[in-house]
């Protein structure tokens, strides 16, 4: 049912765009920029503005993603410079298997406590 509603909304938007284009195809508008004057049809100008807005949004999202990755890389290199290894590397390093000591017949088996992490918990630099 959700797919049908989304499809219906998409079809209505396409029909509205077609109606707008057909209704205003003969309208010519002048776009006056500092060094250029553009004379084009109204639907073409609207379409170009929509594409320009989408491109600007994509560029800003890409820049923000690059900035966040750079911040995360700086935080990781600062941890390495302080002599601490990232948690991912410490988990990936092979450790010798631990052999459990035989328990007495009268004592119930108790699971060993997990070892304390050498690295203190830090908030994420991305938050």
Secondary structure as the mmCIF struct_conf table of DSSP 4:
data_model
#
loop_
_struct_conf.conf_type_id
_struct_conf.id
_struct_conf.beg_label_comp_id
_struct_conf.beg_label_asym_id
_struct_conf.beg_label_seq_id
_struct_conf.end_label_comp_id
_struct_conf.end_label_asym_id
_struct_conf.end_label_seq_id
HELX_RH_AL_P HELX_RH_AL_P1 UNK A 2 UNK A 24
TURN_TY1_P TURN_TY1_P1 UNK A 25 UNK A 26
STRN STRN1 UNK A 28 UNK A 32
BEND BEND1 UNK A 34 UNK A 35
STRN STRN2 UNK A 37 UNK A 41
HELX_RH_AL_P HELX_RH_AL_P2 UNK A 42 UNK A 81
TURN_TY1_P TURN_TY1_P2 UNK A 82 UNK A 83
HELX_LH_PP_P HELX_LH_PP_P1 UNK A 84 UNK A 86
HELX_RH_AL_P HELX_RH_AL_P3 UNK A 87 UNK A 92
BEND BEND2 UNK A 93 UNK A 93
HELX_LH_PP_P HELX_LH_PP_P2 UNK A 96 UNK A 104
TURN_TY1_P TURN_TY1_P3 UNK A 105 UNK A 106
BEND BEND3 UNK A 107 UNK A 107
HELX_LH_PP_P HELX_LH_PP_P3 UNK A 108 UNK A 109
HELX_LH_PP_P HELX_LH_PP_P4 UNK A 111 UNK A 117
BEND BEND4 UNK A 118 UNK A 119
HELX_LH_PP_P HELX_LH_PP_P5 UNK A 120 UNK A 121
TURN_TY1_P TURN_TY1_P4 UNK A 125 UNK A 126
#
